[in-house]
């Protein structure tokens, strides 16, 4: 049975890097980068955190894409900012599949270092610390939180792949 991996965390924490590596180790996988889907809107675009955003249609598109891949026996690795409310939507839509949900977190100095290594167009500076604190204050199950401050990419991927605490 195909698996759905949902990877979330603040900007700059390594969601894309970890998700890509997870996709690469699966024999049949699809990587869905939420940012790529959200940025498909050109006219009337609004950032996700502002009024007038298009998050409702974004989630409808993501759910449908994930469904198509899972129904065709692909493991799906989806990464985006996933709130506890979004997670309930995902759990309800995909309760017949195995779901692993991981909230990636790091310490502040590691996050700033990782942010500085990103392309200049994607660097967030102090805003990534604000987002980190937002994630820390959300009501996520502690079992789903993975602090990667002292882990390599391969160690992180191995934990996500083999540690059952991330299963919903």
Backbone as CSV, one residue per row, in Angstrom:
resi,resn,N_x,N_y,N_z,CA_x,CA_y,CA_z,C_x,C_y,C_z
1,UNK,0.844,-1.181,0.000,0.000,0.000,0.000,0.888,1.242,0.000
2,UNK,0.559,2.218,-0.823,1.381,3.434,-0.865,1.238,4.239,0.426
3,UNK,2.263,5.037,0.708,2.289,5.867,1.908,2.195,7.341,1.528
4,UNK,1.630,8.103,2.425,1.609,9.551,2.304,2.481,10.117,3.417
5,UNK,3.517,10.851,3.021,4.380,11.551,3.964,4.011,13.027,3.895
6,UNK,3.688,13.615,5.025,3.381,15.037,5.104,4.481,15.658,5.950
7,UNK,5.266,16.521,5.312,6.420,17.145,5.964,6.139,18.635,6.100
8,UNK,6.216,19.135,7.321,5.981,20.552,7.551,7.038,21.112,8.492
9,UNK,7.014,22.402,8.650,7.959,23.109,9.505,8.113,24.526,8.986
10,UNK,8.793,25.364,9.730,8.964,26.753,9.307,9.852,26.869,8.066
11,UNK,9.761,27.987,7.415,10.586,28.258,6.242,12.058,28.098,6.595
12,UNK,12.789,27.410,5.730,14.227,27.261,5.900,14.660,26.068,6.728
13,UNK,13.715,25.281,7.246,14.057,24.171,8.137,14.559,22.941,7.382
14,UNK,14.341,22.899,6.075,14.818,21.764,5.287,13.715,20.871,4.739
15,UNK,12.486,21.366,4.710,11.357,20.565,4.209,11.615,20.040,2.802
16,UNK,12.054,20.890,1.913,12.272,20.485,0.517,13.406,19.475,0.394
17,UNK,14.480,19.707,1.098,15.641,18.807,1.040,15.270,17.425,1.553
18,UNK,14.628,17.376,2.709,14.237,16.098,3.309,13.196,15.407,2.430
19,UNK,12.241,16.153,1.924,11.185,15.574,1.080,11.761,14.980,-0.195
20,UNK,12.681,15.679,-0.817,13.300,15.172,-2.047,14.043,13.867,-1.773
21,UNK,14.778,13.826,-0.674,15.530,12.616,-0.328,14.578,11.454,-0.028
22,UNK,13.473,11.735,0.660,12.476,10.690,0.917,11.914,10.144,-0.397
23,UNK,11.630,11.038,-1.323,11.094,10.624,-2.622,12.103,9.770,-3.379
24,UNK,13.371,10.106,-3.258,14.411,9.378,-3.989,14.599,7.941,-3.493
25,UNK,14.288,7.673,-2.234,14.518,6.320,-1.726,13.316,5.397,-1.941
26,UNK,12.198,5.953,-2.365,11.026,5.129,-2.646,11.141,4.545,-4.054
27,UNK,10.611,3.361,-4.260,10.685,2.747,-5.592,9.707,3.392,-6.573
28,UNK,8.657,4.021,-6.054,7.669,4.697,-6.910,7.079,5.851,-6.107
29,UNK,7.499,7.070,-6.439,7.096,8.201,-5.605,6.770,9.438,-6.426
30,UNK,6.011,10.318,-5.787,5.719,11.641,-6.327,6.011,12.662,-5.236
31,UNK,6.751,13.697,-5.587,7.079,14.772,-4.663,6.198,15.966,-5.004
32,UNK,5.423,16.413,-4.038,4.541,17.565,-4.237,5.001,18.680,-3.313
33,UNK,5.544,19.715,-3.930,5.996,20.894,-3.201,4.836,21.882,-3.132
34,UNK,4.293,22.073,-1.932,3.154,22.969,-1.773,3.404,24.368,-2.301
35,UNK,4.618,24.882,-2.091,4.935,26.231,-2.576,4.759,26.340,-4.091
36,UNK,5.148,25.295,-4.816,5.012,25.325,-6.280,3.546,25.450,-6.684
37,UNK,2.678,24.751,-5.979,1.250,24.812,-6.300,0.683,26.169,-5.905
38,UNK,1.032,26.650,-4.713,0.498,27.932,-4.248,0.899,29.072,-5.190
39,UNK,2.108,29.001,-5.735,2.607,30.077,-6.593,2.164,29.961,-8.047
40,UNK,1.291,29.011,-8.350,0.755,28.925,-9.713,-0.172,30.096,-10.022
41,UNK,-0.786,30.664,-8.998,-1.662,31.818,-9.204,-0.797,33.040,-9.485
42,UNK,-1.118,33.729,-10.564,-0.332,34.906,-10.946,-1.120,36.186,-10.666
43,UNK,-2.240,36.359,-11.338,-3.048,37.557,-11.071,-3.918,37.290,-9.854
44,UNK,-4.152,38.291,-9.073,-4.891,38.250,-7.802,-4.168,37.404,-6.748
45,UNK,-2.861,37.230,-6.903,-2.061,36.493,-5.927,-2.018,37.271,-4.611
46,UNK,-2.158,36.543,-3.517,-1.969,37.123,-2.188,-1.173,36.123,-1.358
47,UNK,-0.205,36.591,-0.582,0.543,35.659,0.274,-0.406,34.872,1.180
48,UNK,-0.015,33.662,1.515,-0.886,32.755,2.270,-1.292,33.310,3.626
49,UNK,-0.484,34.167,4.217,-0.773,34.685,5.544,-1.599,35.970,5.510
50,UNK,-1.993,36.438,4.298,-2.757,37.675,4.189,-4.182,37.405,3.732
51,UNK,-5.060,38.352,4.050,-6.443,38.256,3.608,-6.494,38.257,2.080
52,UNK,-7.440,37.532,1.526,-7.553,37.446,0.079,-6.705,36.342,-0.526
53,UNK,-6.099,35.502,0.332,-5.285,34.396,-0.178,-6.180,33.354,-0.847
54,UNK,-5.557,32.423,-1.507,-6.314,31.381,-2.217,-6.048,30.000,-1.615
55,UNK,-5.978,29.949,-0.279,-5.697,28.687,0.400,-6.802,27.646,0.206
56,UNK,-8.046,28.087,0.090,-9.134,27.112,-0.080,-8.939,26.318,-1.369
57,UNK,-8.702,26.991,-2.465,-8.492,26.288,-3.736,-7.150,25.553,-3.735
58,UNK,-6.153,26.125,-3.080,-4.861,25.457,-2.949,-5.045,24.068,-2.339
59,UNK,-5.760,23.984,-1.205,-5.945,22.698,-0.536,-6.775,21.740,-1.382
60,UNK,-7.751,22.265,-2.099,-8.545,21.416,-2.993,-7.653,20.791,-4.072
61,UNK,-6.784,21.588,-4.648,-5.856,21.091,-5.679,-4.909,20.048,-5.073
62,UNK,-4.318,20.366,-3.935,-3.371,19.437,-3.300,-4.027,18.106,-2.970
63,UNK,-5.203,18.146,-2.382,-5.915,16.906,-2.028,-6.150,16.069,-3.273
64,UNK,-6.572,16.695,-4.351,-6.844,15.948,-5.585,-5.579,15.359,-6.199
65,UNK,-4.500,16.103,-6.208,-3.242,15.586,-6.761,-2.736,14.412,-5.926
66,UNK,-2.755,14.583,-4.617,-2.316,13.504,-3.731,-3.158,12.252,-3.969
67,UNK,-4.458,12.435,-4.065,-5.383,11.319,-4.269,-5.067,10.559,-5.556
68,UNK,-4.813,11.288,-6.629,-4.515,10.653,-7.917,-3.260,9.790,-7.805
69,UNK,-2.215,10.320,-7.222,-0.974,9.544,-7.090,-1.151,8.329,-6.174
70,UNK,-1.770,8.518,-5.017,-1.955,7.401,-4.096,-2.803,6.304,-4.731
71,UNK,-3.860,6.695,-5.444,-4.731,5.717,-6.087,-4.034,4.963,-7.219
72,UNK,-2.889,5.478,-7.658,-2.089,4.799,-8.680,-0.810,4.203,-8.087
73,UNK,-0.859,3.961,-6.784,0.204,3.255,-6.047,1.549,3.975,-5.977
74,UNK,1.518,5.282,-5.966,2.730,6.069,-5.735,2.787,6.442,-4.259
75,UNK,3.961,6.343,-3.650,4.172,7.001,-2.371,4.175,8.496,-2.668
76,UNK,3.537,9.274,-1.805,3.475,10.721,-2.013,4.178,11.415,-0.857
77,UNK,5.067,12.316,-1.219,5.746,13.140,-0.239,5.278,14.569,-0.494
78,UNK,4.533,15.110,0.464,3.947,16.447,0.347,4.559,17.328,1.413
79,UNK,5.058,18.494,0.997,5.561,19.420,2.012,4.990,20.815,1.813
80,UNK,4.621,21.392,2.932,4.056,22.738,2.958,3.848,23.100,4.434
81,UNK,3.404,24.299,4.679,3.027,24.707,6.026,1.677,24.051,6.317
82,UNK,1.688,23.085,7.225,0.476,22.333,7.554,0.115,22.617,9.007
83,UNK,-1.012,23.278,9.188,-1.495,23.577,10.533,-2.226,22.351,11.076
84,UNK,-2.492,22.305,12.381,-3.290,21.189,12.911,-4.654,21.062,12.219
85,UNK,-5.251,22.186,11.816,-6.536,22.140,11.105,-6.372,21.510,9.720
86,UNK,-5.314,21.888,9.003,-5.032,21.279,7.700,-4.780,19.784,7.860
87,UNK,-4.122,19.413,8.940,-3.820,18.011,9.183,-5.108,17.199,9.348
88,UNK,-6.095,17.767,10.009,-7.386,17.070,10.153,-8.021,16.825,8.786
89,UNK,-7.942,17.794,7.898,-8.446,17.630,6.531,-7.719,16.473,5.844
90,UNK,-6.419,16.447,5.941,-5.614,15.389,5.316,-5.977,14.028,5.909
91,UNK,-6.073,13.948,7.230,-6.416,12.677,7.882,-7.790,12.188,7.423
92,UNK,-8.746,13.084,7.323,-10.094,12.692,6.896,-10.123,12.225,5.446
93,UNK,-9.371,12.887,4.589,-9.364,12.548,3.164,-8.613,11.250,2.872
94,UNK,-7.612,10.944,3.671,-6.717,9.828,3.348,-6.656,8.779,4.459
95,UNK,-7.741,8.609,5.187,-7.737,7.676,6.320,-7.566,6.216,5.906
96,UNK,-7.709,5.910,4.627,-7.521,4.530,4.172,-6.065,4.243,3.782
97,UNK,-5.210,5.248,3.887,-3.790,5.102,3.551,-2.936,5.263,4.796
98,UNK,-1.711,4.763,4.720,-0.736,4.999,5.784,-0.215,6.423,5.632
99,UNK,-0.304,7.178,6.702,0.151,8.575,6.690,1.233,8.737,7.747
100,UNK,2.340,9.360,7.334,3.365,9.782,8.286,3.391,11.304,8.263
101,UNK,3.295,11.888,9.445,3.282,13.338,9.587,4.466,13.756,10.439
102,UNK,5.287,14.668,9.885,6.501,15.093,10.580,6.589,16.616,10.583
103,UNK,6.783,17.158,11.772,7.028,18.594,11.944,8.524,18.744,12.198
104,UNK,9.233,19.296,11.208,10.676,19.510,11.340,10.926,20.813,12.098
105,UNK,11.742,20.735,13.118,12.145,21.917,13.875,13.646,21.868,14.099
106,UNK,14.229,23.029,14.290,15.652,23.162,14.627,15.782,24.305,15.626
107,UNK,16.964,24.448,16.203,17.184,25.591,17.082,17.358,26.852,16.230
108,UNK,17.250,28.005,16.861,17.265,29.281,16.137,18.552,29.505,15.349
109,UNK,19.695,29.216,15.947,20.958,29.478,15.252,21.108,28.577,14.025
110,UNK,20.673,27.322,14.137,20.718,26.417,12.983,19.786,26.909,11.884
111,UNK,18.604,27.373,12.269,17.642,27.862,11.276,18.190,29.083,10.541
112,UNK,18.794,30.010,11.255,19.374,31.190,10.600,20.509,30.795,9.663
113,UNK,21.322,29.835,10.072,22.402,29.337,9.224,21.835,28.696,7.951
114,UNK,20.807,27.858,8.111,20.180,27.206,6.954,19.536,28.245,6.026
115,UNK,18.906,29.254,6.618,18.276,30.306,5.818,19.323,31.059,5.003
116,UNK,20.472,31.322,5.588,21.545,32.033,4.878,22.119,31.232,3.719
117,UNK,21.948,29.915,3.750,22.451,29.058,2.670,21.463,28.952,1.507
118,UNK,20.265,29.477,1.690,19.267,29.439,0.628,19.580,30.520,-0.412
119,UNK,19.005,30.347,-1.601,19.089,31.374,-2.635,18.604,32.702,-2.049
120,UNK,19.253,33.794,-2.400,18.907,35.121,-1.856,17.422,35.437,-2.011
121,UNK,16.810,34.999,-3.117,15.395,35.278,-3.366,14.473,34.595,-2.363
122,UNK,14.966,33.574,-1.663,14.133,32.799,-0.747,14.503,32.974,0.715
123,UNK,15.527,33.789,0.981,15.930,34.000,2.370,14.874,34.819,3.111
124,UNK,14.632,34.434,4.361,13.591,35.071,5.157,14.143,35.885,6.320
125,UNK,15.412,35.684,6.656,15.999,36.439,7.763,15.263,36.181,9.065
126,UNK,14.997,37.246,9.812,14.362,37.116,11.129,12.935,36.564,11.048
127,UNK,12.287,36.682,9.893,10.927,36.144,9.760,10.920,34.630,9.975
128,UNK,11.993,33.931,9.614,12.011,32.476,9.837,11.989,32.153,11.332
129,UNK,12.530,33.031,12.170,12.475,32.823,13.622,11.047,33.016,14.120
130,UNK,10.360,34.010,13.573,8.947,34.218,13.919,8.147,32.968,13.567
131,UNK,8.388,32.426,12.375,7.677,31.217,11.941,8.046,30.016,12.814
132,UNK,9.311,29.905,13.194,9.741,28.829,14.089,8.956,28.894,15.397
133,UNK,8.846,30.077,15.960,8.111,30.240,17.216,6.627,29.945,17.032
134,UNK,6.068,30.290,15.878,4.669,29.939,15.583,4.489,28.423,15.611
135,UNK,5.421,27.696,15.003,5.337,26.238,14.998,5.464,25.669,16.404
136,UNK,6.351,26.233,17.185,6.531,25.751,18.558,5.262,25.946,19.390
137,UNK,4.483,26.983,19.064,3.287,27.311,19.838,2.020,26.641,19.325
138,UNK,2.100,25.951,18.201,0.927,25.246,17.683,0.730,23.949,18.449
139,UNK,-0.476,23.441,18.363,-0.847,22.262,19.137,-0.589,20.967,18.366
140,UNK,0.674,20.694,18.043,1.040,19.453,17.370,1.291,18.370,18.412
141,UNK,0.994,17.145,18.038,1.325,16.003,18.884,2.853,15.914,18.982
142,UNK,3.361,15.767,20.185,4.810,15.713,20.402,5.470,14.576,19.632
143,UNK,4.738,13.488,19.399,5.289,12.356,18.646,5.663,12.727,17.219
144,UNK,5.016,13.760,16.683,5.245,14.142,15.295,6.345,15.179,15.120
145,UNK,6.884,15.676,16.204,7.923,16.709,16.132,9.301,16.050,16.085
146,UNK,10.098,16.500,15.124,11.457,15.981,14.962,12.429,17.153,14.938
147,UNK,13.226,17.276,15.989,14.259,18.312,16.044,15.476,17.782,15.297
148,UNK,15.814,18.438,14.206,16.912,17.985,13.350,18.189,18.796,13.551
149,UNK,18.237,19.585,14.614,19.392,20.459,14.843,20.718,19.709,14.778
150,UNK,20.736,18.493,15.313,21.980,17.716,15.372,21.957,16.485,14.474
151,UNK,21.069,16.473,13.494,20.942,15.320,12.599,21.368,15.680,11.180
152,UNK,21.963,14.725,10.501,22.266,14.915,9.079,20.990,14.677,8.273
153,UNK,21.044,14.992,7.001,19.906,14.737,6.115,19.582,13.242,6.118
154,UNK,20.601,12.401,5.958,20.380,10.957,5.917,19.821,10.419,7.233
155,UNK,20.301,10.927,8.360,19.767,10.493,9.656,18.303,10.892,9.798
156,UNK,17.976,12.090,9.351,16.600,12.573,9.418,15.682,11.707,8.567
157,UNK,16.098,11.430,7.338,15.294,10.616,6.428,15.101,9.213,6.997
158,UNK,16.149,8.645,7.550,16.066,7.292,8.121,15.065,7.263,9.278
159,UNK,15.097,8.282,10.129,14.137,8.350,11.234,12.700,8.437,10.714
160,UNK,12.482,9.301,9.734,11.141,9.453,9.179,10.676,8.148,8.556
161,UNK,11.548,7.486,7.839,11.194,6.251,7.140,10.893,5.105,8.101
162,UNK,11.672,4.969,9.171,11.572,3.764,9.991,10.973,3.947,11.385
163,UNK,10.812,5.179,11.849,10.290,5.409,13.189,8.756,5.484,13.132
164,UNK,8.098,4.577,13.829,6.635,4.490,13.800,5.932,5.608,14.557
165,UNK,6.662,6.410,15.302,5.990,7.473,16.069,5.368,8.524,15.158
166,UNK,5.798,8.579,13.896,5.263,9.583,12.970,3.974,9.140,12.286
167,UNK,3.594,7.874,12.474,2.379,7.360,11.836,1.159,7.983,12.530
168,UNK,0.223,8.427,11.715,-1.022,8.983,12.286,-2.032,7.880,12.511
